[in-house]
Structure formats: C-alpha cells, structure tokens
Amino acid sequence: MASLFAEHHTGLVRLAYVMVGDRQTAEDVVQDAFARTHAGRGRLRDTSRALAYIRSAVLNGCRSVLRRRLTALRRTVPYQPPAWSAESAVLLSEERREVLLALRALPRRQREALTLRYYLDLSDQEIAETMGVGASTARSTIARGLVALARALGEES
C-alpha cells in the first residue's frame, strides 16, 4: 500500500483537484481513499486491482464533496463562479483556464471520463473499471465529452 501511495498520490491528487476545484479538498479526498483502502485491505480480493479501487474511491469521494457543496449552495445564495486569484492567473494560461472552466461545465460522467483519459492517460479499459461501466460506454462518453468540450470552447469543425 505504501508503494501505491508513493507512486500514485500526486496523480490522484491532481485528478481530485480537477474534479473538486481546490487542492486542500483534493488532498483530503485522496487521503481518505488511501486510509479506507488500507483499513479494509483484508477485504480486497485482488491486490493487483488496488489502484483501480483507489481511483474509484477518489472519484466517489469527489462526487460526495460535490453533492455536499450543491446541497449547501441550495441553502444559500446562488452560485457565483470562482474568482481567479492573481497567483492562479500567473500560473495558468488563459487558454488552460478556459479549458478547465469548460471541463467543469460538462456533465459529471463526461468530465470524469475526459479527466481519466487525458489527465491520467488511462486506457479505455482502465477508465471503464474506474467508473464502473463497460469499455464501450467509456469510449462513447469520452467521444461525447470531446464534442461538448469543443462546442463550449467554440472549436466546432
């Protein structure tokens, strides 16, 4: 489990960051996923699938965070897009920022599939396992996500 953590922690935090939008929450989600996996390691039937299990746990944790945020937002003022700090504006190019905003506007499954494909560079089968769907569903979700992303960025051909 320690080697999985050392090798994949940074990538999983990045995945969670893209999903939830802030680093602290992303780190918490990943830490919780590793802690729960470690605590239940005796129940893990196939240890070679531990990484896929942890990825799924991270995605589920991100979904939970986003659901809690949505519930809180429904009880408060309407959603306002986040203001980018001066540091973020310096670190991220305008193009990257537009892509991230467009990605966050996609439906959850499309956003997850595109993030797993292009951020973690997973295969169709790995994406399918992580998302709990078939490989053909993963491929079609990626294709629909790319079309929607291109449309949102004004790059339709």
TORPA-4810 file (N, C-alpha, C, O; in nm, 3 decimals):
<nodes>
NODE_1_0.084_-0.118_0.000_0.000_0.000_0.000_0.089_0.125_0.000_0.055_0.226_-0.063_M
NODE_2_0.202_0.119_0.070_0.291_0.235_0.076_0.350_0.266_-0.060_0.366_0.383_-0.096_A
NODE_3_0.381_0.163_-0.137_0.437_0.188_-0.270_0.332_0.247_-0.363_0.363_0.333_-0.445_S
NODE_4_0.207_0.203_-0.350_0.098_0.263_-0.428_0.084_0.411_-0.394_0.068_0.496_-0.482_L
NODE_5_0.089_0.440_-0.266_0.077_0.579_-0.222_0.190_0.662_-0.280_0.167_0.769_-0.336_F
NODE_6_0.312_0.614_-0.266_0.428_0.691_-0.313_0.423_0.713_-0.464_0.458_0.820_-0.512_A
NODE_7_0.380_0.613_-0.536_0.382_0.621_-0.681_0.264_0.698_-0.741_0.279_0.764_-0.843_E
NODE_8_0.148_0.691_-0.678_0.027_0.744_-0.741_-0.039_0.860_-0.666_-0.137_0.916_-0.716_H
NODE_9_0.010_0.896_-0.550_-0.053_1.000_-0.471_-0.067_1.132_-0.549_-0.176_1.190_-0.553_H
NODE_10_0.039_1.178_-0.609_0.037_1.307_-0.679_-0.064_1.306_-0.793_-0.141_1.401_-0.808_T
NODE_11_-0.065_1.201_-0.872_-0.159_1.192_-0.983_-0.303_1.187_-0.937_-0.391_1.247_-0.999_G
NODE_12_-0.328_1.117_-0.826_-0.464_1.110_-0.774_-0.508_1.244_-0.715_-0.625_1.281_-0.725_L
NODE_13_-0.416_1.316_-0.653_-0.450_1.450_-0.602_-0.484_1.541_-0.720_-0.578_1.620_-0.712_V
NODE_14_-0.410_1.530_-0.828_-0.439_1.610_-0.947_-0.576_1.575_-1.003_-0.652_1.664_-1.041_R
NODE_15_-0.607_1.448_-1.009_-0.739_1.405_-1.056_-0.848_1.466_-0.969_-0.944_1.524_-1.020_L
NODE_16_-0.833_1.454_-0.839_-0.933_1.508_-0.747_-0.941_1.660_-0.757_-1.049_1.718_-0.746_A
NODE_17_-0.826_1.724_-0.779_-0.824_1.870_-0.792_-0.907_1.915_-0.912_-0.983_2.012_-0.904_Y
NODE_18_-0.892_1.844_-1.023_-0.971_1.879_-1.142_-1.119_1.861_-1.112_-1.202_1.938_-1.161_V
NODE_19_-1.153_1.760_-1.034_-1.293_1.731_-1.007_-1.354_1.829_-0.906_-1.467_1.873_-0.925_M
NODE_20_-1.282_1.863_-0.800_-1.341_1.944_-0.693_-1.300_2.090_-0.694_-1.369_2.174_-0.637_V
NODE_21_-1.188_2.122_-0.759_-1.151_2.261_-0.777_-1.065_2.325_-0.670_-1.027_2.441_-0.685_G
NODE_22_-1.031_2.255_-0.563_-0.938_2.314_-0.467_-0.846_2.205_-0.411_-0.887_2.091_-0.391_D
NODE_23_-0.723_2.245_-0.387_-0.618_2.149_-0.353_-0.640_2.082_-0.218_-0.621_1.961_-0.206_R
NODE_24_-0.680_2.158_-0.118_-0.696_2.103_0.015_-0.801_1.992_0.016_-0.780_1.886_0.075_Q
NODE_25_-0.913_2.018_-0.049_-1.019_1.917_-0.054_-0.971_1.796_-0.133_-0.999_1.682_-0.096_T
NODE_26_-0.899_1.821_-0.242_-0.847_1.711_-0.324_-0.754_1.623_-0.241_-0.763_1.500_-0.247_A
NODE_27_-0.665_1.684_-0.165_-0.574_1.607_-0.080_-0.650_1.527_0.026_-0.614_1.413_0.055_E
NODE_28_-0.754_1.588_0.082_-0.835_1.517_0.182_-0.905_1.396_0.121_-0.908_1.289_0.181_D
NODE_29_-0.960_1.413_0.002_-1.030_1.303_-0.065_-0.935_1.188_-0.091_-0.968_1.072_-0.065_V
NODE_30_-0.816_1.219_-0.142_-0.718_1.114_-0.172_-0.670_1.046_-0.044_-0.657_0.924_-0.039_V
NODE_31_-0.644_1.125_0.059_-0.600_1.067_0.186_-0.707_0.974_0.242_-0.675_0.865_0.290_Q
NODE_32_-0.833_1.017_0.237_-0.942_0.931_0.285_-0.951_0.801_0.205_-0.972_0.694_0.262_D
NODE_33_-0.933_0.811_0.073_-0.940_0.691_-0.011_-0.829_0.593_0.026_-0.853_0.473_0.038_A
NODE_34_-0.709_0.644_0.046_-0.599_0.556_0.085_-0.620_0.499_0.225_-0.595_0.381_0.249_F
NODE_35_-0.667_0.582_0.317_-0.688_0.535_0.455_-0.794_0.426_0.460_-0.777_0.326_0.530_A
NODE_36_-0.903_0.445_0.388_-1.009_0.344_0.388_-0.965_0.216_0.319_-0.999_0.106_0.362_R
NODE_37_-0.889_0.231_0.213_-0.838_0.112_0.144_-0.741_0.037_0.234_-0.744_-0.086_0.239_T
NODE_38_-0.656_0.110_0.303_-0.561_0.046_0.394_-0.635_-0.026_0.507_-0.601_-0.138_0.543_H
NODE_39_-0.736_0.041_0.563_-0.811_-0.019_0.673_-0.885_-0.145_0.629_-0.901_-0.239_0.707_A
NODE_40_-0.929_-0.149_0.504_-1.003_-0.264_0.454_-0.923_-0.354_0.363_-0.980_-0.431_0.286_G
NODE_41_-0.791_-0.347_0.372_-0.705_-0.423_0.280_-0.728_-0.573_0.290_-0.704_-0.645_0.193_R
NODE_42_-0.773_-0.621_0.404_-0.801_-0.764_0.420_-0.920_-0.808_0.336_-0.931_-0.925_0.301_G
NODE_43_-1.009_-0.716_0.304_-1.127_-0.749_0.224_-1.101_-0.734_0.075_-1.184_-0.773_-0.007_R
NODE_44_-0.987_-0.679_0.039_-0.953_-0.659_-0.103_-0.913_-0.795_-0.161_-0.809_-0.850_-0.127_L
NODE_45_-0.999_-0.848_-0.250_-0.977_-0.983_-0.304_-0.855_-0.990_-0.393_-0.774_-1.082_-0.382_R
NODE_46_-0.841_-0.893_-0.483_-0.732_-0.897_-0.581_-0.645_-0.773_-0.560_-0.683_-0.662_-0.599_D
NODE_47_-0.531_-0.791_-0.497_-0.445_-0.677_-0.465_-0.390_-0.609_-0.589_-0.347_-0.494_-0.582_T
NODE_48_-0.390_-0.678_-0.704_-0.342_-0.613_-0.826_-0.440_-0.507_-0.874_-0.405_-0.423_-0.956_S
NODE_49_-0.562_-0.510_-0.824_-0.663_-0.412_-0.863_-0.677_-0.300_-0.758_-0.773_-0.222_-0.763_R
NODE_50_-0.585_-0.293_-0.667_-0.592_-0.191_-0.560_-0.591_-0.050_-0.618_-0.664_0.036_-0.569_A
NODE_51_-0.510_-0.025_-0.720_-0.504_0.110_-0.778_-0.638_0.147_-0.841_-0.685_0.259_-0.823_L
NODE_52_-0.699_0.056_-0.914_-0.830_0.083_-0.974_-0.933_0.109_-0.864_-1.018_0.197_-0.878_A
NODE_53_-0.925_0.034_-0.755_-1.016_0.053_-0.643_-0.995_0.192_-0.580_-1.092_0.261_-0.548_Y
NODE_54_-0.870_0.230_-0.562_-0.841_0.361_-0.502_-0.888_0.473_-0.595_-0.944_0.572_-0.548_I
NODE_55_-0.866_0.459_-0.727_-0.916_0.560_-0.821_-1.067_0.575_-0.810_-1.120_0.686_-0.809_R
NODE_56_-1.135_0.462_-0.802_-1.281_0.466_-0.788_-1.320_0.533_-0.657_-1.415_0.611_-0.653_S
NODE_57_-1.246_0.503_-0.552_-1.274_0.565_-0.422_-1.252_0.716_-0.428_-1.327_0.792_-0.367_A
NODE_58_-1.149_0.759_-0.500_-1.124_0.903_-0.515_-1.239_0.968_-0.591_-1.289_1.073_-0.550_V
NODE_59_-1.281_0.907_-0.701_-1.393_0.964_-0.777_-1.520_0.969_-0.692_-1.592_1.068_-0.694_L
NODE_60_-1.547_0.862_-0.618_-1.664_0.862_-0.530_-1.653_0.968_-0.422_-1.751_1.034_-0.389_N
NODE_61_-1.533_0.986_-0.369_-1.513_1.092_-0.269_-1.537_1.230_-0.328_-1.595_1.317_-0.264_G
NODE_62_-1.492_1.250_-0.451_-1.514_1.378_-0.519_-1.663_1.401_-0.542_-1.714_1.512_-0.522_C
NODE_63_-1.732_1.296_-0.582_-1.878_1.307_-0.601_-1.947_1.347_-0.471_-2.036_1.432_-0.471_R
NODE_64_-1.905_1.287_-0.362_-1.964_1.320_-0.231_-1.939_1.466_-0.195_-2.029_1.535_-0.147_S
NODE_65_-1.816_1.511_-0.218_-1.783_1.651_-0.189_-1.870_1.743_-0.272_-1.925_1.841_-0.221_V
NODE_66_-1.883_1.712_-0.400_-1.963_1.798_-0.489_-2.111_1.795_-0.451_-2.178_1.897_-0.459_L
NODE_67_-2.161_1.679_-0.408_-2.301_1.672_-0.362_-2.322_1.757_-0.239_-2.421_1.829_-0.228_R
NODE_68_-2.227_1.750_-0.144_-2.239_1.831_-0.022_-2.234_1.980_-0.056_-2.309_2.060_0.001_R
NODE_69_-2.146_2.016_-0.148_-2.139_2.157_-0.190_-2.270_2.201_-0.253_-2.319_2.310_-0.224_R
NODE_70_-2.326_2.117_-0.340_-2.450_2.152_-0.406_-2.563_2.169_-0.306_-2.643_2.262_-0.317_L
NODE_71_-2.568_2.081_-0.208_-2.669_2.093_-0.103_-2.651_2.224_-0.026_-2.749_2.293_0.002_T
NODE_72_-2.528_2.257_0.008_-2.502_2.382_0.080_-2.538_2.503_-0.005_-2.592_2.601_0.046_A
NODE_73_-2.507_2.497_-0.135_-2.539_2.609_-0.223_-2.688_2.629_-0.239_-2.735_2.742_-0.253_L
NODE_74_-2.762_2.522_-0.238_-2.909_2.533_-0.250_-2.968_2.605_-0.129_-3.072_2.669_-0.139_R
NODE_75_-2.900_2.593_-0.018_-2.949_2.656_0.106_-2.900_2.800_0.122_-2.946_2.872_0.210_R
NODE_76_-2.807_2.842_0.037_-2.750_2.976_0.049_-2.776_3.054_-0.079_-2.868_3.024_-0.154_T
NODE_77_-2.694_3.154_-0.102_-2.709_3.239_-0.220_-2.677_3.161_-0.347_-2.607_3.060_-0.340_V
NODE_78_-2.726_3.206_-0.460_-2.697_3.138_-0.586_-2.547_3.132_-0.615_-2.469_3.216_-0.570_P
NODE_79_-2.511_3.031_-0.690_-2.372_3.006_-0.724_-2.310_3.123_-0.801_-2.371_3.177_-0.893_Y
NODE_80_-2.191_3.161_-0.760_-2.112_3.260_-0.831_-1.984_3.191_-0.878_-1.921_3.120_-0.800_Q
NODE_81_-1.945_3.211_-1.003_-1.821_3.147_-1.049_-1.704_3.192_-0.962_-1.700_3.306_-0.917_P
NODE_82_-1.607_3.103_-0.939_-1.494_3.140_-0.854_-1.410_3.250_-0.918_-1.388_3.252_-1.039_P
NODE_83_-1.364_3.340_-0.834_-1.274_3.445_-0.882_-1.133_3.390_-0.881_-1.087_3.337_-0.780_A
NODE_84_-1.065_3.403_-0.990_-0.928_3.352_-1.000_-0.834_3.450_-0.933_-0.839_3.571_-0.957_W
NODE_85_-0.751_3.397_-0.849_-0.655_3.480_-0.778_-0.545_3.526_-0.873_-0.529_3.470_-0.982_S
NODE_86_-0.470_3.625_-0.832_-0.360_3.675_-0.914_-0.255_3.565_-0.935_-0.196_3.554_-1.042_A
NODE_87_-0.233_3.483_-0.830_-0.137_3.375_-0.842_-0.181_3.274_-0.948_-0.101_3.228_-1.028_E
NODE_88_-0.311_3.241_-0.946_-0.362_3.145_-1.044_-0.352_3.201_-1.185_-0.320_3.129_-1.279_S
NODE_89_-0.381_3.329_-1.199_-0.375_3.391_-1.331_-0.233_3.388_-1.386_-0.213_3.372_-1.507_A
NODE_90_-0.136_3.403_-1.298_0.003_3.397_-1.342_0.041_3.254_-1.377_0.106_3.231_-1.479_V
NODE_91_0.000_3.158_-1.294_0.041_3.020_-1.315_-0.031_2.952_-1.432_0.028_2.869_-1.502_L
NODE_92_-0.155_2.986_-1.452_-0.232_2.921_-1.558_-0.252_3.016_-1.674_-0.287_3.133_-1.656_L
NODE_93_-0.229_2.966_-1.791_-0.252_3.049_-1.908_-0.402_3.066_-1.926_-0.481_2.987_-1.874_S
NODE_94_-0.440_3.167_-1.999_-0.582_3.192_-2.022_-0.648_3.074_-2.093_-0.762_3.039_-2.063_E
NODE_95_-0.577_3.014_-2.183_-0.633_2.900_-2.257_-0.661_2.783_-2.164_-0.766_2.720_-2.173_E
NODE_96_-0.568_2.754_-2.076_-0.587_2.643_-1.982_-0.704_2.670_-1.889_-0.781_2.580_-1.857_R
NODE_97_-0.716_2.792_-1.847_-0.827_2.830_-1.760_-0.961_2.811_-1.830_-1.056_2.762_-1.770_R
NODE_98_-0.968_2.850_-1.955_-1.091_2.832_-2.032_-1.125_2.684_-2.045_-1.241_2.644_-2.034_E
NODE_99_-1.024_2.603_-2.069_-1.048_2.459_-2.082_-1.098_2.401_-1.950_-1.192_2.321_-1.948_V
NODE_100_-1.037_2.441_-1.839_-1.082_2.391_-1.709_-1.224_2.434_-1.678_-1.303_2.355_-1.627_L
NODE_101_-1.258_2.558_-1.709_-1.394_2.605_-1.687_-1.493_2.529_-1.775_-1.601_2.491_-1.730_L
NODE_102_-1.456_2.508_-1.900_-1.543_2.433_-1.990_-1.556_2.288_-1.943_-1.664_2.229_-1.951_A
NODE_103_-1.447_2.231_-1.895_-1.449_2.094_-1.844_-1.540_2.083_-1.723_-1.615_1.986_-1.711_L
NODE_104_-1.533_2.179_-1.634_-1.619_2.175_-1.514_-1.766_2.192_-1.548_-1.852_2.150_-1.470_R
NODE_105_-1.796_2.252_-1.663_-1.935_2.271_-1.703_-1.995_2.146_-1.767_-2.116_2.138_-1.785_A
NODE_106_-1.911_2.049_-1.801_-1.960_1.925_-1.863_-2.036_1.842_-1.760_-2.017_1.858_-1.640_L
NODE_107_-2.122_1.753_-1.808_-2.186_1.658_-1.716_-2.080_1.575_-1.644_-1.971_1.552_-1.697_P
NODE_108_-2.111_1.532_-1.526_-2.017_1.463_-1.437_-1.946_1.346_-1.505_-1.823_1.338_-1.498_R
NODE_109_-2.018_1.258_-1.570_-1.956_1.140_-1.630_-1.859_1.178_-1.742_-1.750_1.120_-1.753_R
NODE_110_-1.897_1.276_-1.824_-1.808_1.319_-1.931_-1.682_1.382_-1.873_-1.572_1.357_-1.921_Q
NODE_111_-1.700_1.464_-1.771_-1.585_1.528_-1.706_-1.491_1.424_-1.647_-1.369_1.434_-1.662_R
NODE_112_-1.547_1.324_-1.580_-1.465_1.219_-1.522_-1.391_1.141_-1.630_-1.272_1.115_-1.618_E
NODE_113_-1.463_1.103_-1.735_-1.401_1.022_-1.841_-1.288_1.099_-1.909_-1.182_1.042_-1.934_A
NODE_114_-1.310_1.226_-1.940_-1.206_1.305_-2.006_-1.086_1.327_-1.913_-0.971_1.325_-1.958_L
NODE_115_-1.113_1.347_-1.786_-1.004_1.366_-1.690_-0.921_1.239_-1.676_-0.798_1.244_-1.674_T
NODE_116_-0.988_1.126_-1.667_-0.915_1.000_-1.657_-0.834_0.971_-1.783_-0.723_0.919_-1.775_L
NODE_117_-0.889_1.006_-1.899_-0.820_0.978_-2.026_-0.701_1.073_-2.045_-0.589_1.027_-2.066_R
NODE_118_-0.725_1.203_-2.037_-0.623_1.299_-2.079_-0.539_1.353_-1.965_-0.434_1.412_-1.989_Y
NODE_119_-0.582_1.333_-1.841_-0.501_1.380_-1.731_-0.419_1.267_-1.670_-0.302_1.283_-1.637_Y
NODE_120_-0.484_1.149_-1.656_-0.412_1.034_-1.602_-0.366_0.939_-1.711_-0.294_0.843_-1.683_L
NODE_121_-0.406_0.964_-1.835_-0.363_0.885_-1.951_-0.398_0.737_-1.934_-0.316_0.650_-1.960_D
NODE_122_-0.521_0.710_-1.889_-0.566_0.573_-1.870_-0.623_0.518_-2.000_-0.669_0.593_-2.086_L
NODE_123_-0.619_0.386_-2.013_-0.678_0.319_-2.129_-0.830_0.314_-2.113_-0.883_0.342_-2.006_S
NODE_124_-0.898_0.277_-2.222_-1.044_0.264_-2.216_-1.085_0.165_-2.108_-1.180_0.190_-2.033_D
NODE_125_-1.015_0.053_-2.099_-1.049_-0.049_-2.001_-1.028_0.002_-1.858_-1.111_-0.024_-1.771_Q
NODE_126_-0.918_0.073_-1.834_-0.893_0.128_-1.700_-0.997_0.232_-1.664_-1.041_0.239_-1.549_E
NODE_127_-1.037_0.314_-1.760_-1.141_0.414_-1.736_-1.272_0.344_-1.702_-1.342_0.383_-1.609_I
NODE_128_-1.305_0.241_-1.780_-1.428_0.166_-1.756_-1.430_0.105_-1.616_-1.531_0.112_-1.546_A
NODE_129_-1.318_0.045_-1.576_-1.310_-0.014_-1.442_-1.324_0.091_-1.334_-1.393_0.070_-1.234_E
NODE_130_-1.258_0.204_-1.353_-1.262_0.310_-1.252_-1.403_0.367_-1.237_-1.448_0.394_-1.126_T
NODE_131_-1.471_0.384_-1.351_-1.605_0.444_-1.349_-1.715_0.341_-1.325_-1.830_0.377_-1.301_M
NODE_132_-1.680_0.213_-1.333_-1.780_0.109_-1.312_-1.875_0.092_-1.429_-1.993_0.063_-1.410_G
NODE_133_-1.823_0.111_-1.551_-1.904_0.096_-1.673_-1.829_0.007_-1.770_-1.716_-0.033_-1.744_V
NODE_134_-1.893_-0.025_-1.883_-1.828_-0.104_-1.986_-1.731_-0.019_-2.067_-1.740_0.103_-2.068_G
NODE_135_-1.638_-0.087_-2.136_-1.538_-0.015_-2.216_-1.603_0.065_-2.328_-1.558_0.176_-2.357_A
NODE_136_-1.707_0.012_-2.391_-1.774_0.085_-2.498_-1.845_0.209_-2.444_-1.850_0.312_-2.511_S
NODE_137_-1.899_0.199_-2.324_-1.963_0.316_-2.262_-1.858_0.421_-2.231_-1.882_0.540_-2.249_T
NODE_138_-1.742_0.378_-2.184_-1.633_0.473_-2.157_-1.592_0.544_-2.285_-1.575_0.666_-2.285_A
NODE_139_-1.575_0.469_-2.395_-1.536_0.530_-2.523_-1.640_0.629_-2.572_-1.605_0.738_-2.617_R
NODE_140_-1.767_0.592_-2.565_-1.871_0.683_-2.614_-1.885_0.806_-2.525_-1.914_0.915_-2.573_S
NODE_141_-1.863_0.789_-2.396_-1.868_0.903_-2.303_-1.754_1.000_-2.333_-1.773_1.121_-2.330_T
NODE_142_-1.637_0.947_-2.362_-1.522_1.031_-2.399_-1.552_1.105_-2.529_-1.526_1.225_-2.539_I
NODE_143_-1.606_1.035_-2.627_-1.636_1.098_-2.757_-1.739_1.210_-2.740_-1.721_1.319_-2.794_A
NODE_144_-1.845_1.184_-2.664_-1.947_1.288_-2.641_-1.888_1.405_-2.561_-1.921_1.520_-2.586_R
NODE_145_-1.801_1.373_-2.467_-1.737_1.479_-2.388_-1.648_1.568_-2.472_-1.647_1.690_-2.454_G
NODE_146_-1.574_1.508_-2.566_-1.488_1.587_-2.654_-1.569_1.680_-2.744_-1.532_1.795_-2.766_L
NODE_147_-1.682_1.628_-2.795_-1.769_1.712_-2.878_-1.824_1.828_-2.796_-1.825_1.942_-2.842_V
NODE_148_-1.871_1.798_-2.676_-1.927_1.903_-2.590_-1.820_2.005_-2.550_-1.847_2.124_-2.545_A
NODE_149_-1.700_1.957_-2.522_-1.590_2.046_-2.485_-1.552_2.138_-2.603_-1.531_2.258_-2.585_L
NODE_150_-1.545_2.080_-2.721_-1.513_2.161_-2.840_-1.622_2.266_-2.863_-1.592_2.381_-2.896_A
NODE_151_-1.747_2.228_-2.844_-1.857_2.322_-2.861_-1.848_2.435_-2.759_-1.868_2.551_-2.792_R
NODE_152_-1.817_2.399_-2.634_-1.806_2.500_-2.529_-1.690_2.596_-2.553_-1.697_2.713_-2.514_A
NODE_153_-1.585_2.546_-2.616_-1.468_2.630_-2.644_-1.477_2.699_-2.779_-1.386_2.772_-2.818_L
NODE_154_-1.587_2.677_-2.851_-1.604_2.741_-2.982_-1.513_2.685_-3.088_-1.475_2.757_-3.180_G
NODE_155_-1.478_2.557_-3.078_-1.387_2.494_-3.172_-1.455_2.388_-3.256_-1.392_2.291_-3.298_E
NODE_156_-1.583_2.405_-3.281_-1.656_2.307_-3.362_-1.604_2.312_-3.505_-1.571_2.418_-3.558_E
NODE_157_-1.597_2.193_-3.567_-1.548_2.189_-3.704_-1.657_2.150_-3.801_-1.633_2.142_-3.921_S
</nodes>
